[in-house]
Amino acid sequence: MEVKRRTARTLVAKLSSVSERTRTEALSELRLISKHDPESRPLIAEAGAVPYLSETLYSSSPALQENAAATLLNLSITSRGSLMSTRGLLDALSHALSNSPSPAAVQSCAATLHSLLISDESYRPIIGSKRDILYSLLSIITAANAPPRSIKDALKALFGIALYQLNRASLVDLGAVPALVSLIVRDARTGIVEDATAVLAQIAGCEESEEAMRKAGGVRVLCDLLDEGTGASGRIRENAVAALLNLARCGGEKGRKEVREMGAKVIEGIAEVAENGSAKGKIKAVELLKFVFDGNGNEVRDFRYIPVLHSANKQPVDGVSAQNFDIPMVDVIAA
């Protein structure tokens, strides 16, 4: 371990060299070490690497940006506190997200944010208060030429941000709803649509989303996903149900009316989730069915669906709420 500590200190010291070649070689080696040797990650952070890595995100060299961003991502797996305590780190990540010519650097920066957001709830309001970061992530998912990996990493970061209630209004204000609805409509790739609907469902859990959803045609798009003819995956259908339920619970009367009317047209799709979805998905679908049949959720008047509701209501689910659903928050992979 002492040898690894000395190696980390030596390489980090080279990051301040006046020689660009020395800095480049040291950075490349730090990236490789932090990727393949988990024990060295905290040692690299303790040696003071994070401020240098953060500063390198402003470099004009795409290669340097890429290696710095990847090393930060690797360090975030075990040394998140070192990153969050470094002054200017979030601003540097935001800069790279918006300005880096390297798609790999953009992906690593978005993945670093995702890593931070899933590790500690206290980071969510801090990161969510950085509107430049929110704007940069939304810009990625709306860019016509953004690589799929960049979009997926940005969506996962946006989901982590939206987990904090007070961040949702900021996302709505910055145009997240039309951006996500447009992405769902234009992108046929299942993985991206799954993640986009998960983020949209989370954002729907605030009253500010109602008007934005109405203007963007969000309810219609979500109901289309529940139409059996679209061939949407089970996870997409469950996310659509969660989004509609959140909107019904958090929106005003206009929003609830639209969910009721549009939901009535895809009753079969909602019932399919109630019968065959995941445990949490079944509970949400049952609640949405009740709401569609009766605005107050008190009575189901169509007897065809009573067996479905009865069966789904037997499923034991702990801690379920309309705003608490899943996106695969997979372990962060070293870059």
C-alpha positions in Angstrom: 0.0 0.0 0.0 2.9 2.4 0.8 4.3 1.8 -2.7 0.9 2.7 -4.2 0.7 5.9 -2.0 4.2 7.0 -3.2 3.2 6.3 -6.8 0.1 8.4 -6.5 1.9 11.3 -4.9 4.6 11.2 -7.6 2.1 11.2 -10.4 -0.1 13.9 -8.9 3.0 16.1 -8.3 3.7 15.9 -12.1 0.3 17.4 -12.9 1.7 20.8 -11.9 4.7 20.4 -14.2 5.4 23.2 -16.7 5.9 20.5 -19.3 2.7 19.6 -21.1 4.2 16.2 -22.1 4.9 15.4 -18.4 1.4 16.4 -17.4 -0.2 14.4 -20.2 1.8 11.3 -19.4 1.0 11.5 -15.7 -2.7 12.1 -16.3 -2.8 9.1 -18.7 -1.2 6.9 -16.1 -3.5 8.2 -13.3 -6.5 7.3 -15.5 -5.3 3.8 -16.0 -4.4 3.2 -12.3 -7.7 4.6 -11.1 -9.6 2.4 -13.6 -7.9 -0.9 -12.8 -6.9 -0.5 -9.1 -9.7 0.4 -6.7 -7.3 0.6 -3.8 -5.4 3.5 -5.5 -8.4 5.7 -6.0 -8.6 7.1 -2.4 -4.8 7.5 -2.5 -4.9 9.5 -5.6 -7.6 11.7 -4.2 -5.7 12.1 -0.9 -2.6 13.1 -2.9 -4.5 16.2 -4.1 -5.4 15.2 -7.6 -8.9 16.5 -7.8 -8.1 20.3 -8.0 -5.7 19.6 -10.9 -8.2 17.3 -12.6 -10.9 19.9 -12.2 -8.7 22.6 -13.7 -7.8 20.4 -16.6 -11.4 20.3 -17.7 -10.9 23.8 -19.0 -8.0 22.7 -21.2 -8.1 23.3 -24.9 -6.8 19.7 -25.5 -9.6 17.2 -26.0 -7.2 14.4 -25.0 -6.4 16.1 -21.7 -10.1 16.8 -21.0 -11.0 13.2 -21.7 -8.4 11.7 -19.4 -9.2 14.2 -16.6 -12.9 13.6 -16.9 -12.4 9.8 -16.9 -10.1 10.0 -13.9 -12.7 12.1 -12.0 -15.3 9.5 -12.8 -13.1 6.7 -11.5 -12.4 8.6 -8.3 -16.1 9.4 -7.8 -16.7 5.7 -7.2 -14.9 5.7 -3.9 -13.9 9.3 -3.1 -17.0 11.3 -3.7 -16.4 13.5 -0.7 -13.0 14.7 -2.1 -14.8 15.7 -5.3 -17.7 17.6 -3.7 -15.3 19.4 -1.3 -13.2 20.7 -4.1 -14.0 24.3 -4.9 -15.1 24.9 -8.5 -15.5 21.2 -9.4 -19.2 21.5 -10.4 -18.5 24.6 -12.5 -15.7 22.7 -14.2 -18.0 19.7 -15.0 -20.6 22.1 -16.3 -18.0 23.8 -18.5 -16.9 20.5 -20.0 -20.5 19.3 -20.5 -21.2 22.4 -22.6 -17.9 23.1 -24.3 -15.8 19.9 -24.7 -15.3 18.7 -28.3 -14.7 15.2 -26.9 -17.9 13.1 -26.6 -16.0 10.8 -24.2 -15.2 13.7 -21.9 -18.9 14.8 -21.9 -20.0 11.2 -21.1 -17.5 10.9 -18.2 -18.6 14.3 -16.8 -22.3 13.3 -16.9 -21.5 9.9 -15.4 -19.5 11.6 -12.6 -22.6 13.7 -11.8 -24.7 10.5 -11.8 -22.2 8.8 -9.5 -22.3 11.7 -7.0 -26.1 12.0 -7.1 -26.8 8.4 -6.3 -24.2 8.2 -3.5 -25.5 10.8 -1.1 -28.9 12.5 -1.0 -27.3 15.7 0.4 -25.5 16.3 -2.9 -28.8 16.5 -4.9 -29.9 20.0 -3.8 -26.3 21.2 -4.2 -26.0 20.0 -7.8 -29.6 20.9 -8.6 -28.9 24.5 -7.6 -26.3 24.8 -10.4 -28.6 25.8 -13.3 -25.7 25.7 -15.7 -25.4 22.0 -15.1 -29.2 21.4 -15.6 -29.1 23.5 -18.8 -26.0 21.6 -20.1 -27.6 18.2 -19.4 -30.8 19.2 -21.2 -28.8 20.6 -24.1 -27.3 17.2 -24.5 -30.6 15.3 -24.8 -31.9 17.9 -27.3 -28.9 18.0 -29.5 -29.6 16.4 -32.9 -26.1 14.8 -33.2 -25.5 13.7 -29.5 -24.2 10.2 -29.2 -26.6 7.7 -27.6 -24.1 7.1 -24.7 -24.0 10.9 -24.0 -27.8 11.0 -24.0 -28.1 8.1 -21.6 -25.5 9.4 -19.2 -27.3 12.8 -19.2 -30.6 11.2 -18.5 -29.3 9.3 -15.6 -27.8 12.5 -14.1 -31.1 14.3 -14.7 -33.0 11.5 -12.9 -30.7 11.8 -9.9 -31.3 15.6 -9.9 -35.1 15.1 -10.1 -35.0 12.8 -7.1 -34.9 16.0 -5.0 -38.4 17.5 -4.9 -37.3 21.2 -5.1 -35.1 20.5 -8.2 -38.1 19.6 -10.3 -39.5 23.1 -10.6 -36.1 24.3 -11.8 -36.0 21.5 -14.5 -39.5 22.5 -15.6 -38.5 26.1 -15.8 -35.5 25.2 -18.0 -37.7 23.3 -20.5 -37.1 19.7 -19.3 -40.7 18.6 -20.1 -40.8 19.5 -23.8 -37.2 18.3 -24.2 -38.0 14.9 -22.7 -41.3 14.5 -24.6 -39.6 15.4 -27.9 -36.9 12.8 -27.1 -39.4 10.1 -26.4 -41.2 10.9 -29.7 -38.2 11.1 -32.0 -35.9 8.4 -30.5 -36.9 4.8 -31.1 -34.1 3.2 -29.1 -35.7 1.4 -26.2 -33.0 2.1 -23.6 -33.2 5.9 -24.2 -37.0 6.0 -24.2 -37.0 4.0 -20.9 -34.7 6.4 -19.2 -36.4 9.5 -20.7 -39.9 8.3 -19.4 -38.4 7.6 -16.0 -37.1 11.2 -15.7 -40.4 12.6 -17.0 -42.3 10.6 -14.5 -40.2 12.0 -11.7 -40.6 15.6 -12.9 -44.3 15.1 -13.2 -44.3 14.9 -9.4 -44.5 18.7 -9.0 -47.4 21.0 -9.6 -45.3 23.2 -12.0 -45.2 20.4 -14.5 -48.9 20.5 -15.3 -48.9 23.4 -17.7 -45.6 22.3 -19.4 -47.0 18.8 -19.9 -50.2 20.2 -21.5 -48.3 22.4 -23.9 -45.9 19.6 -24.9 -48.7 17.1 -25.4 -47.1 14.9 -22.7 -50.2 13.1 -21.6 -51.0 12.1 -25.1 -47.5 10.8 -25.7 -47.6 8.8 -22.4 -50.9 7.3 -23.2 -49.7 6.4 -26.7 -46.9 4.4 -25.0 -49.6 2.4 -23.1 -51.4 1.6 -26.4 -50.7 -2.1 -27.0 -50.0 -1.3 -30.7 -46.8 0.7 -29.9 -44.9 -2.4 -28.6 -43.4 -0.4 -25.8 -41.3 -2.4 -23.2 -42.7 -3.2 -19.8 -40.5 -0.7 -18.2 -41.6 2.1 -20.5 -45.2 1.3 -19.8 -44.6 1.3 -16.0 -42.9 4.7 -16.3 -45.8 6.1 -18.3 -48.2 4.9 -15.6 -46.1 6.5 -12.9 -45.9 9.8 -14.8 -49.7 9.9 -15.4 -50.3 9.1 -11.7 -47.9 11.7 -10.5 -49.6 14.3 -12.8 -53.0 13.3 -11.5 -51.9 13.6 -7.9 -49.8 16.8 -8.2 -51.5 18.7 -11.0 -54.6 20.9 -10.9 -58.1 20.1 -12.1 -57.2 20.6 -15.8 -54.3 18.1 -15.6 -56.4 15.6 -13.7 -59.2 15.9 -16.3 -56.8 15.3 -19.1 -55.3 12.3 -17.4 -58.8 10.9 -16.8 -60.0 11.4 -20.4 -56.9 10.2 -22.1 -56.4 7.4 -19.7 -59.9 6.1 -20.4 -58.7 5.4 -24.0 -55.9 3.1 -22.9 -57.6 1.3 -20.1 -56.4 -2.1 -21.5 -52.7 -0.9 -21.4 -53.0 0.3 -17.8 -54.8 -3.0 -16.8 -52.0 -5.0 -18.4 -49.4 -3.2 -16.2 -51.7 -3.8 -13.2 -51.8 -7.5 -14.0 -48.3 -8.3 -15.3 -46.0 -5.4 -14.2 -43.5 -5.4 -11.4 -44.7 -5.2 -7.8 -44.4 -1.5 -7.7 -45.8 -1.1 -11.2 -48.9 -3.0 -10.3 -49.7 -0.8 -7.4 -49.3 2.4 -9.5 -51.4 0.9 -12.3 -54.2 0.0 -9.8 -54.2 3.5 -8.4 -54.3 5.0 -11.9 -57.2 2.7 -12.9 -59.1 3.8 -9.9 -58.5 7.4 -10.7 -59.5 7.0 -14.4 -62.7 5.3 -13.4 -63.5 7.7 -10.6 -61.7 11.0 -10.2 -61.6 10.6 -6.5 -60.3 7.0 -6.7 -63.2 5.7 -4.7 -65.1 3.4 -7.0 -64.5 1.2 -10.0 -67.6 1.2 -12.1 -66.4 -1.1 -14.9 -66.8 -4.6 -13.6 -64.4 -6.1 -16.2 -61.5 -4.7 -14.3 -62.4 -5.6 -10.8 -60.6 -9.0 -10.9 -57.4 -7.2 -12.1 -57.6 -4.7 -9.3 -58.4 -7.3 -6.7 -55.4 -9.5 -7.8 -53.0 -6.6 -8.0 -54.0 -5.2 -4.6 -52.8 -8.5 -3.0 -49.2 -7.8 -4.0 -47.1 -6.9 -0.9 -45.1 -3.8 -1.6 -43.2 -1.8 0.9 -42.8 2.0 0.8 -44.6 2.5 -2.5 -45.7 6.0 -3.5 -46.7 7.6 -6.8 -43.4 9.5 -6.9 -41.1 6.6 -6.0 -40.4 4.4 -9.0 -37.3 2.9 -10.5 -34.7 3.7 -13.1 -31.8 1.2 -13.2 -29.3 3.0 -11.0 -26.5 0.6 -12.0 -23.1 0.7 -10.4 -20.8 3.3 -11.9 -18.3 1.7 -14.3 -14.7 3.0 -14.3 -13.6 4.7 -17.5 
